[in-house]
Amino acid sequence: QVQVVESGGGLVQPGGSLRLSCVASGTDFDSISLGWYRQPPGRLREWVATIYSAGASYHDESLKGRFTISRDNAKKTMYLQMNNLQPEDTALYYCQIGTMTWGQGIQVTVSS
């Protein structure tokens, strides 16, 4: 059974940074794609970024330059580095392991 634990969210002022982490166990972590999604208040879940097993990564165009997805296979951990955060980045952030497994979601709030 795949278990996923997210961490690193919280409250940050505009212009600040956060790094989200997603640790997965019970899966062949090295060989699967990983992704981050977010769900702003009152809106549908939206794609943020994906990183494949070989390391290729893709980001939503509107977030490129501020958000960076990465992975450490030895630690079975995926990251989302978020810089220059803005109030519109406020959302529940979810990690996706493969295509079927989701984390529980972690809140990111950007506010002064």
C-alpha positions as CSV (number, residue, x, y, z in Angstrom):
1,Q,0.0,0.0,0.0
2,V,1.4,3.4,-1.0
3,Q,1.7,5.9,1.8
4,V,2.2,9.6,1.0
5,V,3.1,12.3,3.5
6,E,3.3,16.0,2.6
7,S,5.0,18.7,4.6
8,G,6.3,22.2,4.3
9,G,3.2,24.3,3.9
10,G,2.1,27.2,6.0
11,L,1.6,30.9,6.1
12,V,4.0,33.2,4.3
13,Q,4.1,36.8,3.4
14,P,4.0,37.9,-0.3
15,G,7.4,37.6,-1.8
16,G,8.4,34.8,0.5
17,S,9.4,31.2,-0.2
18,L,8.3,27.7,0.8
19,R,9.5,24.3,-0.1
20,L,6.9,21.5,0.0
21,S,8.0,17.9,0.4
22,C,6.2,14.7,-0.4
23,V,7.6,11.4,0.9
24,A,6.2,8.2,-0.6
25,S,6.6,4.6,0.6
26,G,5.3,1.3,-0.6
27,T,5.9,2.1,-4.3
28,D,8.7,1.7,-6.8
29,F,9.5,5.4,-6.4
30,D,12.4,5.5,-8.8
31,S,10.4,4.5,-11.8
32,I,7.3,6.5,-11.6
33,S,6.2,10.0,-12.5
34,L,5.5,12.5,-9.8
35,G,3.4,15.6,-9.8
36,W,2.1,18.6,-7.9
37,Y,-1.4,20.0,-8.1
38,R,-3.2,22.7,-6.3
39,Q,-6.7,23.7,-5.5
40,P,-7.3,27.4,-4.8
41,P,-10.3,28.4,-2.7
42,G,-13.5,27.9,-4.7
43,R,-11.8,26.6,-7.7
44,L,-11.0,23.2,-9.3
45,R,-7.8,21.4,-8.8
46,E,-5.1,22.5,-11.3
47,W,-1.9,21.1,-12.4
48,V,1.4,22.7,-11.2
49,A,4.3,20.5,-12.3
50,T,5.4,17.0,-13.2
51,I,8.7,15.2,-13.0
52,Y,9.4,11.9,-14.7
53,S,11.6,9.1,-13.6
54,A,14.5,10.1,-15.8
55,G,14.4,13.6,-14.4
56,A,12.6,15.6,-17.1
57,S,10.3,18.1,-15.6
58,Y,7.5,20.3,-16.8
59,H,5.8,23.3,-15.1
60,D,2.7,25.3,-15.7
61,E,3.8,28.2,-17.9
62,S,2.4,30.8,-15.6
63,L,4.5,29.4,-12.7
64,K,7.8,28.8,-14.5
65,G,10.6,30.8,-13.0
66,R,9.0,30.8,-9.5
67,F,8.1,27.2,-8.9
68,T,10.5,24.3,-9.3
69,I,9.8,20.6,-9.0
70,S,12.5,18.1,-8.1
71,R,13.0,14.6,-6.7
72,D,15.5,12.7,-4.6
73,N,15.0,9.0,-5.4
74,A,17.3,7.9,-2.6
75,K,15.1,9.7,-0.1
76,K,11.9,8.8,-2.0
77,T,11.0,12.4,-1.8
78,M,9.6,15.0,-4.2
79,Y,9.9,18.7,-3.7
80,L,8.3,21.9,-4.8
81,Q,10.3,25.0,-4.3
82,M,8.1,28.0,-4.4
83,N,9.6,31.5,-4.6
84,N,8.2,35.0,-4.8
85,L,4.9,33.7,-3.5
86,Q,1.8,35.8,-4.2
87,P,-1.7,35.8,-2.6
88,E,-3.0,34.0,-5.7
89,D,-0.8,31.1,-4.9
90,T,-2.9,30.4,-1.8
91,A,-4.3,26.9,-2.2
92,L,-4.3,23.3,-1.0
93,Y,-1.3,21.6,-2.6
94,Y,-1.4,18.0,-3.4
95,C,1.3,15.6,-4.5
96,Q,0.5,12.8,-7.0
97,I,2.5,9.6,-7.1
98,G,2.1,7.9,-10.4
99,T,-1.4,8.4,-11.8
100,M,-3.5,7.0,-9.0
101,T,-2.2,8.0,-5.6
102,W,-2.6,11.4,-4.0
103,G,-1.3,13.0,-0.8
104,Q,-3.7,14.4,1.7
105,G,-3.1,18.0,0.7
106,I,-1.2,20.7,2.5
107,Q,-2.3,24.3,2.9
108,V,-0.2,27.2,1.6
109,T,-1.5,30.6,2.5
110,V,0.1,33.8,1.2
111,S,-1.0,36.8,3.1
112,S,0.4,39.9,4.7
